[in-house]
């Protein structure tokens, strides 16, 4: 009996380790097929995915009917529905325009010194021990620190925001949590919004002049913008601004550890680092899926899509399509042409593109130069988050030789010496952070 293809097995731990082989099997079956287990169309080919991301006939709205959402999740769903990630034009363009200035290439470049300093500090703390969990000690705290800096969040408040963001991110990436966890996610979002409301409107501490908080506060005061929309999108920036960048740093580090020849190539040729970031994003993307829903009956890649049907765009599969990326399972920092789909395309192309690229580039250079004998600690097997949407490790243990007492390590911060190849300003490439997730019922519990 012939088994019908399904994306469903992708969340299983045994499949996560061979995820891209599994995608290849699906793509070889069909680049666009109906998945009866998920009640959704699955797009695996680069051509289908890239054309669908900007197709105005496909909607990005996640919750078209809030009344159909469970009572426990509905408060969170109501907030998510006001975020630009899950909006269509003209609302999407309006919401994106409110805060896009804070993520322009020029604005992001001003964060370079802050990111360099944060990375140096993290490595300084870990270096004497000779061991590190890349996820917990570097990949998670770094992007959270930077996005909190952008939002002008006081240091003493950041642990609370971290605690609130975790259940929200879990609900955003998991379509069938139990009632208690959905309730926790909704309450965490309510707490986060209450915090941002006080931060943005409270007179006690004025915002830093160039912060995103100052920009949002000015928008709230000078326009008739719905303040709840502004708060909802601040929450989006905090959660999306660090969750997927965390996964990218972890995935990229693992790829270099598994391909020591590639790491050595970057040490010898630091000029390849910008291209390496793009290739690493293609090779193992932190976000695997984007969801779209048909506004009306349409044809897509020769298939008849009915109004209201869900289309899951598997970016991770598109990134390994041999029709666009020859030898797609090879990590090649000099790969010509081809645009990866890790973070979308078209109107919903990620707002945090430049920031994600800059953080990833600085982290990789720091690991390559300051911890040159970095190796994978195989004491515990690798574990991936059980999710169809996010691709990230729960931890990544590494070992290295601690520096001697008279060796402070080759730092990447300009204050410690001459600027590195990556300290020179570069034009950020079109990559960023944009998680997109199915509505409840469109995907399995993960």
Number of C-alpha atoms within 10 A of each C-alpha: 3 4 5 11 18 18 22 16 15 21 21 16 16 12 14 21 14 11 20 20 15 17 22 19 13 21 22 12 13 15 20 22 19 19 17 13 14 17 15 24 23 27 29 29 29 28 15 18 28 20 13 25 22 16 14 14 16 23 24 26 21 22 19 15 9 15 9 10 18 14 14 18 23 18 19 23 22 15 20 23 18 22 24 23 25 21 22 17 13 8 14 18 14 14 20 18 11 16 20 14 15 19 17 16 19 14 16 19 18 11 16 18 15 14 21 21 15 20 23 20 14 14 20 16 11 15 21 14 13 14 18 21 17 20 22 16 17 21 28 19 17 23 26 22 19 20 19 23 19 21 24 20 18 11 10 7 11 15 10 13 21 15 12 21 23 15 20 24 18 17 24 24 24 23 22 17 18 12 13 11 17 26 21 18 26 24 19 21 24 16 15 24 20 12 15 20 16 12 20 23 13 11 9 8 10 14 19 14 10 13 18 23 25 18 20 21 18 12 17 20 11 9 9 8 14 11 16 15 18 24 23 22 23 23 22 21 22 22 22 24 25 24 25 26 28 27 24 28 30 27 24 23 26 20 17 21 17 13 13 14 11 17 20 14 13 20 16 10 11 18 13 16 21 20 18 24 23 22 22 22 26 25 24 27 27 30 31 25 30 25 27 27 23 19 17 14 14 15 11 14 16 8 12 10 21 14 14 15 18 25 28 28 28 26 28 28 31 30 29 28 24 14 13 17 20 13 13 17 15 13 18 15 18 10 16 10 8 13 17 27 28 29 27 27 19 13 15 21 19 20 24 24 21 23 28 27 22 24 23 27 19 21 23 19 20 20 19 19 17 19 21 15 15 21 18 17 16 11 8 9 10 15 15 19 18 20 23 26 28 26 25 27 21 16 20 25 20 19 18 18 15 17 16 10 7 6 8 13 17 15 25 26 22 13 11 11 10 11 13 14 14 17 15 7 12 11 10 19 16 19 24 24 27 27 26 26 27 27 20 20 13 19 23 19 17 18
